[in-house]
């Protein structure tokens, strides 16, 4: 039995900046939420904890999305790909990367459209005044980053 929960992932896999950004954001969300629960049990009303948790989860999920695509560890269904020949398998993997990239480009286009429409609205959270424009930029960066990585991966498969 290996020490790693995933046999194909080594226990000492390199950890880049996305790992640390996502980890800090996740720890921030956990500490904020735990502090909020403890505060409520002590009769205090912690204001803005939900807003902080939501912002931290956006950062965590954005980092996780790009990291999963970079590591080629995103969700996949091997129902069809596992039953075809090597040439067809390579074609289907390329096609999956291209279609996924198109999906992420479409998501980013929609997010950019909304961000453009709301840019001068100065939207912010109610209690802590966290600017939504910044959060939208983080989400757009993650989705565009995932799309670009998928394009690069499809191009790499073409060169094989």
N, C-alpha and C positions, 0 to 999 in steps of 0.2 A: 504494500500500500504506500502510495506516495504522500509526501507532506502537503502537496498542493491539492486543492479541491478539484482542479481541472488537470488531468494528466498531461495535456498538451502544453500547459503553461508552466514554465519552470518556477520554482518557489522564489528564486532570486531574480525575477524579471526586472529589467531596468524601469525605473520610475522617473518619468519626465515631469515637466512643470504642470501639465494638466492634472496629473495625479495629486500633486501638492495643493493646487488651487481648489480642486474638487474636495479634497480631504479637509482642508481648512474651512471651506464653506459648509460641508456636512457637519463638522464638529461645531461650528457656529450655530447651525440650526438645532442640533441636539442639545447643546448647552442652553440656548435661549428657550427652547420648549420645556426642558426640564426645570429651568429656573422659574418659568411661568407657572408650571404646575405646582411647584413647591410654594411659590408666592401665593397662589390661590388657596392652597391648603392652610397657609398661615394667616389668611384673611386680608392679604394685600391684593391690589388690582394692578398687575403689571400691564402698562399701556404700551402698545406697539409691538408686542412680542410676535404676533401673527404676521405682521408686516415684515419683520426681520427674518422670520422663518421662511416666508414665501420668497424673499429676495435671495436668501442663501440657497434654497432648493433650486431656484432658477440657475444660479451659478454652478451648483453641483451637477445638475442634470446636463447643462451645456458642456461642461468639462467631460462628463461621462460619455456623452454622445460622440464627441470628436475622438476621445481616447479609444472607444470601442471600434469605431470605423478605422482608425489608424492601425489598431492591433488585429483587425479583421475578426473581431470577436462579437460582432453584432448578431442579433437573432437571424437565424436562417432555417429554412425548411429544406431538408435533403431528400424529400420524398421522391422527386423526379431525378434530381441530379445524381443521386447515388445509384441509379439504375441504368444509366446510359454509358456509352463508351468514353474514353479519355478525350477524344476530339470534341464530341458533343458536350461533355462536361465543361471543357474550357470555354466553349461558345456560350453555354448557359450562364457560367460565372461572369463572363464579360457582359452579357446582356443584363444580368441582375445588377451589376455595378452601374451600367449606363442608366437603367430604369430608376434605380435608387437615386442616382445623381440628379436625374430630371425631377424626381419627386422633391428632393431637397432644394433644388433651384426654384421650383414652384412655391414651396413653403417660404423661402427667403424673399421671393418677389412679393408675395402677399404681405409678409411682415414689413418689408420696406415700404410698401404702399401705405399700410396703416401708420407706420412711423412717420412717413412724409406728411400724411394728412393731419396727424396729431402733434407734429413737432412744435408748433407755436402755441399749442394749447397749455403748455406747462403743466401737464398732468403729473400728479405726485400722490403718494399715499397720504391717507387722511391724518394720521397722528404724527408720524416721524418725517413726513415730507420727503420720502425717498422718490427721486425722479424716475418716472416710468420710461422716459426716453433712454436713460442709461441701461435699464433692464432690457429694453427692446434691442438696443445695440449689441448687448451681450448675446441675446438669443439669435439675432441675425448673424452675428459673427460665428456662432457655433453651427448653425444650419448651413451657412455658406462654406465654412471650413469642412464640414462633413461632405458636402457636395464636391468640393475641389479634391478632397482625398479620394473619393470614389472615382472621379474622372481620371486621376493619376493611376489608381489601381487598375482601371479598365485599360488604360494605355499600356501599362506594364504587361498585362495579360496579352495584349495584341502583339507585343514584341517577342513573346515566347515562341 
